[in-house]
């Protein structure tokens, strides 16, 4: 699961949207009867990475698959997923 999915935002979301999504998810987590500390740590990590422009660019570059991987996945889809 990537940080965008953890916060429930789109990859094109701006910094205020990242902040709002973090606050919403964190408040919901804190309201739970037995909040999971691992979930809060994951939310905090996602927010720290995506709210900073420099770390977000590095994270996005790491997420982007290389062209060779894209071709391999496309070949697998065409073999196993008839459409």
C-alpha positions as CSV (number, residue, x, y, z in Angstrom):
1,X,0.0,0.0,0.0
2,X,1.4,3.4,-0.9
3,X,1.1,6.6,1.1
4,X,-1.5,8.1,-1.2
5,X,-3.8,5.1,-0.5
6,X,-3.2,5.4,3.2
7,X,-4.3,9.0,3.2
8,X,-7.1,8.3,0.7
9,X,-5.9,11.0,-1.8
10,X,-5.1,11.3,-5.5
11,X,-1.5,11.4,-6.7
12,X,-2.2,14.9,-8.0
13,X,-3.4,16.3,-4.6
14,X,-1.8,19.5,-3.4
15,X,-0.3,20.1,0.0
16,X,-3.4,21.5,1.7
17,X,-5.4,18.4,0.5
18,X,-2.7,16.2,2.0
19,X,-2.9,18.1,5.3
20,X,-6.7,17.9,5.4
21,X,-6.7,14.2,4.6
22,X,-4.2,13.5,7.4
23,X,-6.2,15.5,9.9
24,X,-9.4,13.7,9.0
25,X,-7.8,10.2,9.2
26,X,-5.9,11.0,12.4
27,X,-8.9,12.4,14.2
28,X,-11.0,9.3,13.2
29,X,-8.2,7.1,14.5
30,X,-8.0,8.9,17.8
31,X,-11.8,8.6,18.3
32,X,-11.7,4.9,18.2
33,X,-12.0,3.0,21.4
34,X,-8.7,1.2,21.0
35,X,-6.6,3.2,18.5
36,X,-3.9,1.2,16.8
37,X,-0.5,2.9,17.3
38,X,0.8,1.3,14.1
39,X,-1.9,2.9,12.1
40,X,-1.1,6.3,13.6
41,X,2.6,5.8,12.8
42,X,1.8,4.9,9.3
43,X,-0.5,8.0,8.9
44,X,2.2,10.2,10.3
45,X,4.9,8.8,8.0
46,X,2.6,9.2,5.0
47,X,1.9,12.8,6.0
48,X,5.6,13.6,6.6
49,X,6.6,12.3,3.2
50,X,3.8,13.8,1.1
51,X,3.5,17.2,2.8
52,X,7.2,18.1,2.0
53,X,7.7,18.8,-1.7
54,X,11.2,17.5,-1.9
55,X,10.5,14.2,-0.2
56,X,7.3,13.8,-2.2
57,X,9.2,14.1,-5.5
58,X,11.6,11.5,-4.3
59,X,8.8,9.2,-3.2
60,X,7.0,9.6,-6.5
61,X,10.2,8.8,-8.4
62,X,10.6,5.7,-6.4
63,X,7.0,4.7,-7.1
64,X,7.2,5.2,-10.9
65,X,7.9,1.8,-12.6
66,X,10.7,1.7,-15.1
67,X,9.7,1.2,-18.8
68,X,11.0,-2.4,-18.8
69,X,8.7,-3.3,-15.8
70,X,5.7,-1.6,-17.6
71,X,6.3,-3.7,-20.7
72,X,6.5,-6.9,-18.6
73,X,3.2,-6.1,-16.9
74,X,1.5,-5.2,-20.2
75,X,2.6,-8.5,-21.7
76,X,1.3,-10.4,-18.7
77,X,-2.0,-8.7,-18.9
78,X,-2.4,-9.4,-22.6
79,X,-1.6,-13.1,-22.0
80,X,-3.8,-13.7,-19.0
81,X,-6.6,-11.1,-19.2
82,X,-8.5,-11.5,-22.4
83,X,-10.5,-8.4,-23.1
